Amino acid sequence: MRIDHEALVIGAGGAGLWAALELARAGVSTGVLTKLYPTRSHTGAAQGGVCAALGNQEEDHWEWHMFDTVKGGDYLVDQDAAEVLAHEAIETVIELEHMGLPFNRTPDGKIDQRRFGGHTRNFGEGPVKRACFAADRTGHMILQTLYQNCIKAGVQFYDEYHVVDLLFEGGEGGDGGRAAGVVAYRIADGELHTFGAKAVLLATGGNGRMFSITSNAYSLTGDGMSLAYRHGIPLEDMEFYQFHPTGIYGIGILLSEAARGEGGTLLNADGERFMSRYAPKAMELAPRDMISRAIYLEIRDGRGAGPKKDYVYLDVRHLGRAVIEEKLPDITEFARVYLGVEPLTEPVPVQPTAHYAMGGIPTDLRTRVVRDEANTVVEGLFAAGEAACVSVHGANRLGTNSLVDLLVFGRRAGREMAAYCRAAEAPSIAADVEEPVRSELDALRTRPEGESPSALKAELATLMMDNVGVFRTARMMATAVAGVAAIKDRYTRVRVRDTGRIFNTDLLEARELGYLIDGAEAMASSAIARTESRGAHSRDDYPERDDVNFLAHTLAYRGEAGPSLRYKPVTITRFEPKPRTY
Ligand SMILES: Cc1cc2nc3c(=O)[nH]c(=O)nc-3n(C[C@H](O)[C@H](O)[C@H](O)COP(=O)(O)OP(=O)(O)OC[C@H]3O[C@@H](n4cnc5c(N)ncnc54)[C@H](O)[C@@H]3O)c2cc1C
């Protein structure tokens, strides 16, 4: 079946929804395709907050926020993008408030704000309250608010349509072609549909499922990143993957940094606040990369807790019942449900958990996808949110800076696409565009025998967790590069058990494993080539940052014999790189 709109938004998380809202308000015919029911998008799982230098309780300025973002990202951030982020954060948060988002309030009725790691006053002097929040359900409230406003504005949703290919006119995306639409698989009945459009936004979220311990939902398999990569578009800075310090021990479900923002502490087996060794000033409010490394070092040096000495504790006991119940209700409940631990009276076992992709599909400040180091635009293709790399997070994202990235760049994407649609002609799409993906899906479904994709996925996740995690060495990453290549080869022979068409999640999970493999390949290859330590990319064999050779973004292009890498310069406007201490 063929369906046409002027604009297509792939993904109904915060980034996709705000873009769709802008498009609908501009009167552009828009279809939102989402493999999940919109309010099940991972944005709804975000807990801690969304930052904006509102200065509601303490003096604050967007320039301070910009500086923190640049320093937090270990100077790999494009500073023009960080400026847009910090500046537009303020008006987008206020706009959300006006749309009806129920933020927590100060006694005088302003949006309440709390502390988060790496957010400081006066360029690093001390912590500042910058994170706006709705208890520990901030993302849930953002998603519901945006979804309701999209419905009000008449956005057309295609729920449970799994996008399986991108369409281009006049060449590949990486080769001068222009976006023309997508092919989507309707989950209910297995039918393929061709959607034509002038402008396509990729807002498909992250890919944390390539790791075995992760805070990410099952759906986060990097689909948009992989589809772009398959059409010749590079992936930027994939080696920078964030491990959040406080996942629930053994399962990785997140306990938000809000717990530390409200005054929670981290303890080792001896009951010691070990962060005093690693970040004496910022302590538990140091950035995430530093705290995750500190936890690993404590465990390595034998100060981990538990029978295997392999975790540390998050302690919120001293905050008292009122703060916990009012500001951290969900995460304390997670500790009770998943660990049987009562946070009011016991410290909670935690370990670092794979959390956030700093890298992704390269874009310019206008959210237009770019395909090389000269920032050549792929016409008609846009990206925003965790799938994109604009780059505001550089080598390490600060807490609460993702939600604001969705708002600022989701809004920009919608406005930019509306302007583009007004000027562009409708592209033409050939009749047989569904064929390549149809035969790939049929091969998965009809192969008489083959390996189980779920077992292969588990192998990939363990390989990546063990070798491309918090600490890396050349030997480990070489193991990952070779291991991913072997898994990629075996993937061509997997077979799904469900051969039917109705709600065949078995088939779609197998398809998603292919996307995860693409992301893992780009990540491992980009990582091994970066012979320095910066932000989340921390190497035992190259412990120092190397600004002479690596103050540059990696671009990984897909190739038959593995990715080929190129580099593009970092945009520096106000803040010259300095050593990063907290
Ligand atoms: C547990 C947790 C807590 C977090 N807490 C915070 C926080 O407090 N503050 C903060 O700033 N950040 C937080 N983050 C990070 C932040 O929530 C995410 O980075 C952000 O929500 C991503 O939003 P998105 O719009 O890019 O994509 P998502 O919200 O992940 O949505 C992706 C969308 O893409 C769709 N999609 C994907 N693939 C396809 C496909 N093939 N076809 C069709 N549709 C597809 C999905 O259906 C979905 O609608 C947290 C993350 C997690 C996991």
The ligand as an SDF file (V2000), in Angstrom:
LIG
                    3D

 53 58  0  0  0  0  0  0  0  0999 V2000
   15.6050    4.9030   32.3700 C   0  0  0  0  0  0  0  0  0  0  0  0
   16.0370    6.1750   31.7160 C   0  0  0  0  0  0  0  0  0  0  0  0
   15.9820    7.3660   32.4240 C   0  0  0  0  0  0  0  0  0  0  0  0
   16.3740    8.5740   31.8220 C   0  0  0  0  0  0  0  0  0  0  0  0
   16.2970    9.7340   32.5360 N   0  0  0  0  0  0  0  0  0  0  0  0
   16.6330   10.9090   31.9370 C   0  0  0  0  0  0  0  0  0  0  0  0
   16.4770   12.1510   32.6290 C   0  0  0  0  0  0  0  0  0  0  0  0
   16.0180   12.2230   33.7620 O   0  0  0  0  0  0  0  0  0  0  0  0
   16.8490   13.2900   31.9870 N   0  0  0  0  0  0  0  0  0  0  0  0
   17.3490   13.2730   30.7200 C   0  0  0  0  0  0  0  0  0  0  0  0
   17.6560   14.3380   30.1950 O   0  0  0  0  0  0  0  0  0  0  0  0
   17.4810   12.1080   30.0350 N   0  0  0  0  0  0  0  0  0  0  0  0
   17.1200   10.9310   30.6100 C   0  0  0  0  0  0  0  0  0  0  0  0
   17.2480    9.7610   29.9090 N   0  0  0  0  0  0  0  0  0  0  0  0
   17.6210    9.8080   28.4760 C   0  0  0  0  0  0  0  0  0  0  0  0
   16.4210   10.2220   27.6320 C   0  0  0  0  0  0  0  0  0  0  0  0
   15.2330    9.7860   28.2330 O   0  0  0  0  0  0  0  0  0  0  0  0
   16.4790    9.6470   26.2210 C   0  0  0  0  0  0  0  0  0  0  0  0
   17.7190    9.9270   25.6500 O   0  0  0  0  0  0  0  0  0  0  0  0
   15.3820   10.2700   25.3660 C   0  0  0  0  0  0  0  0  0  0  0  0
   14.1310   10.1090   25.9740 O   0  0  0  0  0  0  0  0  0  0  0  0
   15.3390    9.7440   23.9430 C   0  0  0  0  0  0  0  0  0  0  0  0
   14.2230   10.3230   23.3030 O   0  0  0  0  0  0  0  0  0  0  0  0
   13.9840   10.1850   21.7450 P   0  0  0  0  0  0  0  0  0  0  0  0
   12.8200   11.0570   21.3990 O   0  0  0  0  0  0  0  0  0  0  0  0
   15.2480   10.3990   21.0230 O   0  0  0  0  0  0  0  0  0  0  0  0
   13.5990    8.6560   21.5500 O   0  0  0  0  0  0  0  0  0  0  0  0
   12.6990    7.6290   22.4000 P   0  0  0  0  0  0  0  0  0  0  0  0
   11.8960    8.2870   23.4430 O   0  0  0  0  0  0  0  0  0  0  0  0
   13.5720    6.5070   22.7740 O   0  0  0  0  0  0  0  0  0  0  0  0
   11.6590    7.1400   21.3030 O   0  0  0  0  0  0  0  0  0  0  0  0
   12.0670    6.4110   20.1700 C   0  0  0  0  0  0  0  0  0  0  0  0
   10.8730    6.2990   19.2540 C   0  0  0  0  0  0  0  0  0  0  0  0
   11.2870    5.7440   18.0260 O   0  0  0  0  0  0  0  0  0  0  0  0
   10.3790    4.7500   17.6200 C   0  0  0  0  0  0  0  0  0  0  0  0
   11.1230    3.8140   16.7620 N   0  0  0  0  0  0  0  0  0  0  0  0
   12.3570    3.2860   16.9590 C   0  0  0  0  0  0  0  0  0  0  0  0
   12.6850    2.4810   15.9360 N   0  0  0  0  0  0  0  0  0  0  0  0
   11.6420    2.5060   15.0700 C   0  0  0  0  0  0  0  0  0  0  0  0
   11.3650    1.8820   13.8360 C   0  0  0  0  0  0  0  0  0  0  0  0
   12.2230    1.0280   13.2630 N   0  0  0  0  0  0  0  0  0  0  0  0
   10.1710    2.1330   13.2440 N   0  0  0  0  0  0  0  0  0  0  0  0
    9.2600    2.9660   13.8160 C   0  0  0  0  0  0  0  0  0  0  0  0
    9.4820    3.5810   14.9860 N   0  0  0  0  0  0  0  0  0  0  0  0
   10.6540    3.3500   15.5980 C   0  0  0  0  0  0  0  0  0  0  0  0
    9.8560    4.1550   18.8960 C   0  0  0  0  0  0  0  0  0  0  0  0
    8.5930    3.5490   18.6810 O   0  0  0  0  0  0  0  0  0  0  0  0
    9.7590    5.3980   19.7800 C   0  0  0  0  0  0  0  0  0  0  0  0
    8.5290    6.0450   19.5770 O   0  0  0  0  0  0  0  0  0  0  0  0
   16.8510    8.5580   30.4850 C   0  0  0  0  0  0  0  0  0  0  0  0
   16.9010    7.3650   29.7800 C   0  0  0  0  0  0  0  0  0  0  0  0
   16.5160    6.1790   30.3860 C   0  0  0  0  0  0  0  0  0  0  0  0
   16.6340    4.9070   29.5960 C   0  0  0  0  0  0  0  0  0  0  0  0
  1  2  1  0
  2  3  1  0
  2 52  2  0
  3  4  2  0
  4  5  1  0
  4 50  1  0
  5  6  2  0
  6  7  1  0
  6 13  1  0
  7  8  2  0
  7  9  1  0
  9 10  1  0
 10 11  2  0
 10 12  1  0
 12 13  2  0
 13 14  1  0
 14 15  1  0
 14 50  1  0
 15 16  1  0
 16 17  1  0
 16 18  1  0
 18 19  1  0
 18 20  1  0
 20 21  1  0
 20 22  1  0
 22 23  1  0
 23 24  1  0
 24 25  2  0
 24 26  1  0
 24 27  1  0
 27 28  1  0
 28 29  2  0
 28 30  1  0
 28 31  1  0
 31 32  1  0
 32 33  1  0
 33 34  1  0
 33 48  1  0
 34 35  1  0
 35 36  1  0
 35 46  1  0
 36 37  1  0
 36 45  1  0
 37 38  2  0
 38 39  1  0
 39 40  1  0
 39 45  2  0
 40 41  1  0
 40 42  2  0
 42 43  1  0
 43 44  2  0
 44 45  1  0
 46 47  1  0
 46 48  1  0
 48 49  1  0
 50 51  2  0
 51 52  1  0
 52 53  1  0
M  END
$$$$
